[in-house]
Amino acid sequence: MTVRTGVGGRAGRGLPLAVWGLTRAVLLLCVFKVFTVPGPDVTSDVSVIYRGWYEVLRAGTYPLDDVTWQYPPAAALAVLSPDLLPFLEYASAFFVLALLCDALVLGLLLYAGSRPGMRNAGAWLWVVGVPLLGPTVYARYDLMVTAVAVAALLAGVRHPRLLGALAAFGTLMKVWPVLLLVGTAPGRETRRSWSAAGVTGAVLVLLSAAALPGAFAFLTFQRDRGLEIESLGALVFHGARQFGWEGRVELRYGSMEFAGPYVALVSTLALALSVLAFGWLLLWRLRARTFAVHTPADAAFTAVLLFTVTSRVISPQYMVWPLGVAAVCLVFRGSRTALPACLVLVATGVTLLEFPLGFAHVVASDGEGVALMAVRNGLLVAATLIAARRLWRDTVPGARQGRAAAGRISRAGREDTPASAP
């Protein structure tokens, strides 16, 4: 019996490839400034900040005196990667490499989607979602990290050790890929993936520390971060500014942050929410018993959403993280993440409206800026709650039965209730 894979074969791959090519051509035209996108110049991070780090790294040290360097040691590889294309100037090479990573993710998703019992929905989510971030997605190295994460989750279906090794590498690029390990099946799969992650991480840490001084200077800079104006907690102060809150917006640690009364309190509450998110994930891990082939991706998607929403910083490029992991989830027919994935897709489009298009409104906390942030962050909160609820029901014993029993009781109650007298 032939298992249908949705839109399979060459014909099924042709349309997403065509749409990908068209949309990515537009992105390249934007980052190369053939077209100008209104708002701040999103490419300056590459041409100025990344290029400055590149020069420091080439000189033989991590950026020890630059508070904007807030990344684990393997991030240096992304910053140095334009050396792979020495015939191009730095920024141009970086944009081309981002395009190649984008293409790699699409190729992996299409290949996985063509296998029996799988589907191309994940590839379509990637094709449509990435351009919704606008040129920002090619002007940050987050897409490179996401490519590592997608490869890790897809490889983990058959090769748990490779999942662990790639997750460790991604973690030392930008921390969040450690969450890819939260949903591995208990027993041999977890032992293999987690041990491979531990060994790979230890080797990379030692190599980083031996290669250049200052590999862990980023920890201090990251610790001192404040409340970025696009985060969920920042909505408190966007609203408070309408009622005379005596605070301000400042450029600190490479992003726009709130400063003033009660900011430290809300930042602490955001950290507390992150701790609660960790506690929920730990409880889920201890209670979960049903692990299907798609569970690692579903759990990683939920974990990434939990820590993104509760973070003190939600920069626009962060949206590519849940987008990439959601794309892996949708490759599996058994995954129930379609709704939260669609909410993330819409939130990605709203992110483009707030940065760079409407960033002046966000900084000013005017009506349009507050509305954009409320909608974007509201969509992320909704996606997080739905993803967490579905993950729990699909994996924790008794959750489905409890829901079914509640439904039967509810129906019985309605049936037994006498009709109202006229």
C-alpha positions as CSV (number, residue, x, y, z in Angstrom):
1,M,0.0,0.0,0.0
2,T,1.3,3.4,-0.9
3,V,1.3,6.0,1.8
4,R,0.3,9.4,0.5
5,T,2.5,12.3,1.7
6,G,0.2,15.2,0.9
7,V,1.8,16.9,-2.0
8,G,4.5,14.4,-2.8
9,G,7.2,13.9,-5.4
10,R,8.8,16.4,-7.7
11,A,5.5,18.2,-8.4
12,G,5.0,18.6,-4.6
13,R,8.4,20.1,-4.2
14,G,8.3,22.4,-7.2
15,L,5.7,24.9,-5.9
16,P,7.3,25.5,-2.5
17,L,10.7,25.9,-4.2
18,A,9.3,28.4,-6.7
19,V,7.6,30.5,-3.9
20,W,10.8,30.2,-1.9
21,G,12.9,31.5,-4.7
22,L,10.6,34.4,-5.4
23,T,10.3,35.6,-1.8
24,R,14.0,35.1,-1.1
25,A,14.9,37.2,-4.1
26,V,12.8,40.0,-2.6
27,L,14.6,39.6,0.8
28,L,18.0,39.8,-0.9
29,L,17.0,42.9,-2.8
30,C,16.0,44.5,0.5
31,V,19.2,43.6,2.4
32,F,21.3,44.8,-0.6
33,K,19.2,48.0,-0.5
34,V,17.9,47.8,-4.0
35,F,14.6,48.3,-2.2
36,T,14.4,50.4,0.9
37,V,12.2,49.2,3.8
38,P,10.9,52.1,5.9
39,G,12.2,52.4,9.5
40,P,15.6,51.7,11.0
41,D,18.3,50.2,8.8
42,V,18.3,46.6,9.8
43,T,21.5,45.8,8.0
44,S,23.7,48.0,10.1
45,D,24.1,45.2,12.7
46,V,26.0,43.2,10.1
47,S,27.9,46.0,8.5
48,V,28.8,47.8,11.7
49,I,28.4,45.6,14.8
50,Y,29.1,42.2,13.4
51,R,32.0,43.6,11.3
52,G,33.5,45.2,14.5
53,W,33.3,41.9,16.3
54,Y,34.8,40.2,13.3
55,E,37.9,42.5,13.5
56,V,38.2,41.9,17.3
57,L,37.9,38.1,16.9
58,R,40.5,38.1,14.1
59,A,42.8,40.0,16.4
60,G,42.7,37.0,18.8
61,T,40.2,37.7,21.5
62,Y,36.5,37.8,22.2
63,P,34.9,41.3,22.5
64,L,35.8,41.8,26.2
65,D,34.9,45.5,26.4
66,D,31.8,45.5,24.3
67,V,28.5,45.1,26.3
68,T,26.6,44.3,23.1
69,W,28.5,41.0,22.9
70,Q,26.0,38.8,24.8
71,Y,26.5,35.5,23.0
72,P,28.0,32.1,23.8
73,P,31.5,31.4,22.4
74,A,30.4,29.5,19.3
75,A,28.7,32.6,18.1
76,A,32.1,33.6,17.0
77,L,31.8,31.1,14.2
78,A,28.8,32.9,12.8
79,V,30.5,36.2,13.0
80,L,33.6,34.8,11.3
81,S,31.6,32.8,8.7
82,P,31.9,35.4,5.9
83,D,35.5,34.3,5.6
84,L,34.1,31.3,3.7
85,L,33.3,33.7,0.9
86,P,36.5,35.8,0.6
87,F,35.5,37.1,-2.8
88,L,32.7,39.1,-1.3
89,E,32.8,42.0,1.2
90,Y,31.8,41.2,4.8
91,A,28.1,42.1,4.8
92,S,27.4,40.7,1.3
93,A,29.0,37.4,2.3
94,F,26.9,37.3,5.5
95,F,23.7,37.8,3.6
96,V,24.6,35.1,1.1
97,L,25.4,32.6,3.9
98,A,22.0,33.4,5.5
99,L,20.3,32.6,2.2
100,L,22.2,29.3,2.0
101,C,21.1,28.4,5.6
102,D,17.6,29.3,4.7
103,A,17.8,27.0,1.6
104,L,19.3,24.2,3.8
105,V,16.3,24.3,6.2
106,L,13.9,24.2,3.3
107,G,15.8,21.2,1.8
108,L,15.7,19.3,5.1
109,L,12.0,20.0,5.6
110,L,11.2,18.9,2.0
111,Y,13.3,15.8,2.3
112,A,11.6,14.9,5.6
113,G,8.2,15.7,4.3
114,S,8.6,13.3,1.3
115,R,9.1,10.3,3.5
116,P,6.2,7.8,4.1
117,G,3.7,9.1,6.6
118,M,5.1,12.6,6.6
119,R,4.0,15.9,4.9
120,N,5.1,19.1,3.4
121,A,3.2,21.4,5.7
122,G,6.4,22.2,7.6
123,A,8.2,23.3,4.4
124,W,5.3,25.6,3.6
125,L,5.3,27.1,7.0
126,W,9.0,27.9,6.5
127,V,8.6,29.2,3.0
128,V,5.8,31.6,4.1
129,G,7.0,32.5,7.5
130,V,10.6,33.6,7.0
131,P,9.8,36.5,4.6
132,L,7.2,37.8,7.0
133,L,10.1,38.9,9.2
134,G,11.4,41.1,6.4
135,P,15.1,41.8,5.8
136,T,15.8,41.5,9.6
137,V,15.9,37.7,9.2
138,Y,18.9,37.8,6.9
139,A,20.6,40.5,8.9
140,R,21.0,38.5,12.1
141,Y,22.7,35.2,12.8
142,D,19.6,33.7,14.4
143,L,18.6,32.0,11.1
144,M,22.0,30.1,11.2
145,V,21.2,28.9,14.7
146,T,17.7,27.9,13.7
147,A,19.2,25.8,10.8
148,V,21.2,23.9,13.3
149,A,18.1,23.3,15.5
150,V,16.0,22.1,12.5
151,A,18.8,19.7,11.5
152,A,19.1,18.4,15.1
153,L,15.4,17.7,15.5
154,L,15.0,16.0,12.1
155,A,18.2,13.9,12.7
156,G,17.1,12.9,16.1
157,V,14.3,10.8,14.7
158,R,16.9,8.1,13.8
159,H,20.1,9.3,15.4
160,P,19.7,10.5,19.0
161,R,23.4,11.1,19.4
162,L,23.5,13.5,16.4
163,L,20.5,15.3,18.0
164,G,22.5,15.8,21.1
165,A,25.7,16.9,19.4
166,L,23.9,19.4,17.2
167,A,21.8,20.7,20.1
168,A,25.0,21.3,22.1
169,F,26.6,23.1,19.2
170,G,23.5,25.3,18.8
171,T,23.5,26.0,22.5
172,L,27.0,27.3,22.4
173,M,25.8,29.6,19.5
174,K,22.8,31.1,21.2
175,V,21.7,29.0,24.3
176,W,18.1,28.3,23.3
177,P,18.8,25.1,21.4
178,V,19.4,23.3,24.7
179,L,15.6,23.2,24.8
180,L,15.7,20.7,21.9
181,L,16.6,18.0,24.4
182,V,13.6,18.4,26.7
183,G,11.3,16.0,24.8
184,T,13.6,13.0,24.1
185,A,12.0,9.7,25.0
186,P,13.1,8.3,28.4
187,G,15.6,5.5,28.4
188,R,18.1,4.8,25.7
189,E,17.2,7.7,23.5
190,T,17.6,10.2,26.3
191,R,20.8,8.7,27.5
192,R,22.3,8.8,24.0
193,S,21.2,12.3,23.1
194,W,22.0,13.9,26.5
195,S,25.4,12.2,26.8
196,A,26.3,13.3,23.3
197,A,25.3,16.8,24.1
198,G,27.3,16.8,27.3
199,V,30.5,15.5,25.6
200,T,30.1,17.8,22.6
201,G,29.4,20.8,24.8
202,A,32.4,20.1,27.0
203,V,34.8,19.7,24.1
204,L,33.5,23.0,22.5
205,V,33.8,24.9,25.7
206,L,37.4,23.7,26.2
207,L,38.3,24.6,22.6
208,S,36.7,28.0,22.9
209,A,38.5,28.8,26.1
210,A,41.8,27.6,24.7
211,A,41.4,29.4,21.4
212,L,40.6,32.9,22.5
213,P,40.5,34.7,25.9
214,G,37.2,36.0,27.1
215,A,35.0,33.2,25.9
216,F,32.5,33.7,28.8
217,A,32.5,37.5,29.1
218,F,29.0,37.4,27.6
219,L,27.6,36.1,30.9
220,T,28.1,39.4,32.7
221,F,26.7,41.4,29.8
222,Q,23.6,39.2,29.6
223,R,23.0,39.3,33.3
224,D,22.9,43.1,33.3
225,R,20.2,43.3,30.6
226,G,17.1,45.2,31.4
227,L,13.5,45.1,30.1
228,E,13.4,45.4,26.3
229,I,10.5,47.5,24.9
230,E,9.2,44.6,22.7
231,S,8.9,42.1,25.5
232,L,5.7,40.9,27.2
233,G,6.6,42.6,30.5
234,A,7.2,45.9,28.6
235,L,3.5,46.1,27.9
236,V,3.1,47.3,31.5
237,F,5.1,50.4,30.9
238,H,3.7,51.0,27.4
239,G,0.4,51.3,29.2
240,A,1.8,53.2,32.1
241,R,3.2,55.9,29.8
242,Q,-0.4,56.7,28.9
243,F,-1.0,57.7,32.5
244,G,2.1,59.8,33.1
245,W,4.6,57.1,34.2
246,E,7.9,58.9,34.7
247,G,10.2,56.5,32.9
248,R,12.1,56.6,29.6
249,V,13.4,54.5,26.7
250,E,17.1,54.1,26.5
251,L,19.5,52.4,24.1
252,R,21.3,49.9,26.4
253,Y,23.2,46.7,25.6
254,G,22.3,47.0,22.0
255,S,18.5,47.3,22.3
256,M,15.9,49.8,23.3
257,E,15.0,49.2,27.0
258,F,12.7,50.8,29.5
259,A,14.4,52.6,32.5
260,G,12.7,54.2,35.4
261,P,10.4,53.4,38.4
262,Y,9.4,49.7,38.9
263,V,11.3,48.4,35.8
264,A,13.6,46.3,38.0
265,L,10.5,44.9,39.7
266,V,8.9,43.8,36.4
267,S,12.2,42.4,35.2
268,T,12.4,40.3,38.3
269,L,8.8,39.1,37.7
270,A,9.7,38.1,34.2
271,L,12.6,36.1,35.5
272,A,10.2,34.5,38.0
273,L,7.9,33.5,35.1
274,S,10.9,31.9,33.4
275,V,11.5,29.9,36.5
276,L,7.9,28.8,36.6
277,A,8.1,27.8,32.9
278,F,11.1,25.7,33.8
279,G,9.2,24.2,36.7
280,W,6.3,23.3,34.4
281,L,8.6,21.7,31.9
282,L,10.2,19.7,34.6
283,L,6.8,18.5,35.9
284,W,5.8,17.6,32.4
285,R,9.0,15.6,31.9
286,L,8.4,13.7,35.1
287,R,4.7,13.0,34.3
288,A,4.9,12.3,30.6
289,R,4.7,8.7,29.5
290,T,3.5,8.6,25.9
291,F,6.3,9.6,23.6
292,A,5.6,9.5,19.9
293,V,8.0,10.2,17.0
294,H,6.8,13.9,17.0
295,T,7.0,14.4,20.7
296,P,10.6,15.8,20.8
297,A,9.7,18.5,18.3
298,D,6.4,19.3,20.0
299,A,8.1,19.6,23.4
300,A,10.9,21.7,21.9
301,F,8.3,24.0,20.3
302,T,6.5,24.4,23.6
303,A,9.7,25.0,25.5
304,V,10.9,27.7,23.0
305,L,7.6,29.5,23.2
306,L,7.6,29.4,27.0
307,F,11.0,30.9,27.4
308,T,10.5,33.4,24.5
309,V,7.3,34.8,26.0
310,T,8.7,35.0,29.6
311,S,12.0,36.6,28.4
312,R,13.0,40.1,29.3
313,V,14.0,40.5,25.6
314,I,11.9,39.5,22.5
315,S,13.9,40.9,19.6
316,P,12.2,40.6,16.2
317,Q,14.7,38.0,14.9
318,Y,13.8,35.7,17.8
319,M,10.6,34.9,16.0
320,V,12.6,32.6,13.6
321,W,13.2,30.3,16.5
322,P,9.7,29.1,17.2
323,L,9.0,29.3,13.4
324,G,11.7,26.8,12.6
325,V,10.8,24.4,15.4
326,A,7.1,24.6,14.4
327,A,8.0,23.8,10.9
328,V,9.6,20.6,12.1
329,C,6.5,19.8,14.1
330,L,4.3,20.1,11.1
331,V,6.4,17.6,9.1
332,F,4.8,14.9,11.4
333,R,1.2,14.0,10.7
334,G,0.6,13.1,14.3
335,S,1.6,16.5,15.7
336,R,-1.2,18.7,17.1
337,T,0.7,21.9,16.9
338,A,-1.0,23.3,13.8
339,L,-3.0,26.0,15.6
340,P,-0.2,27.3,17.7
341,A,2.1,27.2,14.7
342,C,-0.4,29.3,12.7
343,L,-0.6,31.8,15.6
344,V,3.2,32.1,15.5
345,L,3.0,32.6,11.8
346,V,0.6,35.5,12.3
347,A,2.7,36.9,15.1
348,T,5.7,36.9,12.8
349,G,3.8,39.1,10.3
350,V,2.8,41.5,13.1
351,T,6.5,41.6,14.1
352,L,7.4,43.1,10.7
353,L,4.8,45.7,11.2
354,E,6.3,46.7,14.6
355,F,9.9,46.4,13.5
356,P,11.1,48.0,11.4
357,L,8.0,49.5,9.9
358,G,6.3,50.8,13.0
359,F,9.2,50.9,15.4
360,A,9.0,54.7,16.0
361,H,5.4,54.1,17.3
362,V,6.6,51.4,19.6
363,V,9.4,53.6,21.0
364,A,6.9,56.4,21.5
365,S,4.3,54.0,23.1
366,D,1.6,55.7,21.1
367,G,-1.7,54.0,20.2
368,E,-0.4,52.2,17.2
369,G,2.7,51.0,18.9
370,V,0.9,49.7,21.9
371,A,-1.7,47.9,19.7
372,L,1.0,46.2,17.7
373,M,2.9,45.0,20.8
374,A,-0.3,43.9,22.4
375,V,-1.4,41.9,19.4
376,R,2.0,40.3,18.7
377,N,2.7,39.3,22.3
378,G,-1.0,38.3,22.8
379,L,-0.6,35.9,19.8
380,L,2.6,34.4,21.3
381,V,0.9,33.9,24.7
382,A,-2.0,32.2,23.1
383,A,0.3,30.0,21.1
384,T,2.2,29.1,24.2
385,L,-0.8,28.1,26.3
386,I,-2.4,26.1,23.5
387,A,0.9,24.3,22.7
388,A,1.5,23.5,26.4
389,R,-2.0,22.2,26.9
390,R,-1.9,19.9,23.9
391,L,1.5,18.6,24.8
392,W,0.3,17.7,28.3
393,R,-2.9,16.0,27.0
394,D,-1.0,14.0,24.4
395,T,1.7,12.7,26.7
396,V,0.6,12.6,30.3
397,P,-1.5,9.6,31.4
398,G,-5.1,10.3,32.3
399,A,-5.2,13.7,30.7
400,R,-7.2,12.6,27.7
401,Q,-9.4,10.4,29.8
402,G,-10.1,13.3,32.2
403,R,-11.1,15.5,29.3
404,A,-13.3,12.8,27.9
405,A,-14.9,12.1,31.3
406,A,-15.5,15.8,31.8
407,G,-17.2,15.9,28.4
408,R,-19.5,13.0,29.2
409,I,-20.4,14.6,32.5
410,S,-21.2,17.9,30.8
411,R,-23.3,16.2,28.2
412,A,-25.1,14.1,30.8
413,G,-25.8,17.2,32.8
414,R,-27.3,19.0,29.8
415,E,-29.5,15.9,29.0
416,D,-30.7,15.6,32.6
417,T,-31.6,19.3,33.0
418,P,-35.3,19.8,32.6
419,A,-36.5,22.3,30.1
420,S,-37.4,25.7,31.5
421,A,-41.1,26.3,32.1
422,P,-42.7,28.8,29.8
